[in-house]
Amino acid sequence: MPKLSIIAFDGTRHDFEVQAGSTVMENAVRNSVPGIEAECGGACACATCHVYVDDAWSARVGAPEAMEEDMLDFAYDVKPTSRLSCQIKMSDGLDGLVVHVPERQA
């Protein structure tokens, strides 16, 4: 099972073992990580699950696709490593992934 770390805005680290194929957002919601609102439930129709992929993982996670980029226009304080957590599927290749929650969601 891949490991996932979500760092809340206040610096609190949330570490999980997750199922391959699940999304970062699903795991954040399932474990009540503060700051991940996920209002659309993972349909890539809002920007309330915005995260920053840790710099060390950015290349491996990859860039957002067009639909996700459009939704990121509505996110708060977008950075080059911004992604919607509903669009990041966990896999063995992402074992150890670290993401950071922004100060607030849009």
C-alpha positions in Angstrom: 0.0 0.0 0.0 1.4 3.4 -1.0 2.1 6.0 1.8 0.7 9.5 1.5 1.5 12.5 3.7 -0.7 15.6 3.7 0.7 18.6 5.5 -2.1 20.9 6.8 -1.6 24.7 6.6 -0.7 24.8 10.3 2.1 22.3 9.7 0.3 19.3 11.2 1.4 16.2 9.2 -1.2 13.5 8.4 0.4 10.2 7.3 -1.6 7.4 5.8 -1.3 4.0 4.0 -3.8 4.2 1.1 -5.2 2.0 -1.6 -3.6 2.3 -5.0 -6.2 3.8 -7.3 -7.7 6.1 -4.7 -7.3 9.8 -5.0 -5.5 12.1 -2.6 -8.8 13.9 -2.0 -10.7 10.7 -1.2 -8.0 9.9 1.4 -8.1 13.4 2.9 -11.9 13.4 3.2 -12.0 9.9 4.6 -9.5 10.9 7.3 -10.9 14.4 8.0 -7.8 16.3 7.0 -8.6 20.0 7.7 -8.6 22.3 4.7 -9.8 19.9 2.1 -13.4 20.7 1.4 -14.0 18.7 -1.8 -17.4 20.3 -2.4 -17.9 18.6 -5.8 -17.0 15.2 -4.4 -14.1 14.6 -6.8 -15.8 15.5 -10.1 -13.2 18.2 -11.0 -16.0 20.8 -10.9 -14.6 23.1 -8.2 -11.3 24.0 -6.7 -12.0 23.2 -3.0 -9.5 20.3 -2.8 -6.5 22.3 -4.0 -3.1 21.2 -2.8 0.5 22.0 -3.5 2.5 19.0 -4.5 5.8 18.9 -2.6 8.7 20.1 -4.9 10.4 16.7 -4.6 7.3 15.0 -6.1 6.2 17.5 -8.7 7.7 15.9 -11.7 6.5 12.4 -10.7 2.9 13.6 -10.2 2.9 15.5 -13.4 1.1 18.5 -14.7 -2.6 19.0 -14.6 -4.7 18.2 -17.7 -6.8 21.0 -19.4 -10.0 20.5 -17.4 -8.0 20.6 -14.1 -6.1 23.7 -15.2 -9.4 25.4 -15.9 -10.6 24.7 -12.4 -7.3 25.8 -10.9 -8.2 29.3 -12.2 -10.7 29.4 -9.3 -8.2 28.2 -6.6 -6.7 30.4 -4.0 -3.0 31.3 -4.3 -2.1 29.0 -7.2 1.5 28.1 -7.5 3.5 26.1 -10.1 3.0 22.9 -8.0 -0.8 23.4 -7.6 -3.0 20.4 -8.3 -6.6 19.4 -7.4 -6.2 16.5 -5.1 -9.2 14.8 -6.7 -7.1 14.4 -9.8 -4.1 12.7 -8.2 -4.5 8.9 -8.2 -2.3 7.1 -5.8 -0.1 4.3 -7.1 2.9 2.3 -6.1 4.9 4.9 -8.1 3.7 7.6 -5.8 4.6 5.8 -2.6 5.6 8.5 -0.1 3.9 11.4 -1.9 3.8 14.6 0.1 1.2 17.4 -0.5 0.6 20.6 1.3 -2.8 22.2 2.0 -3.1 25.9 1.2 -4.1 28.6 3.7 -7.7 28.4 2.4 -9.8 27.0 -0.4 -11.4 29.3 -3.0 
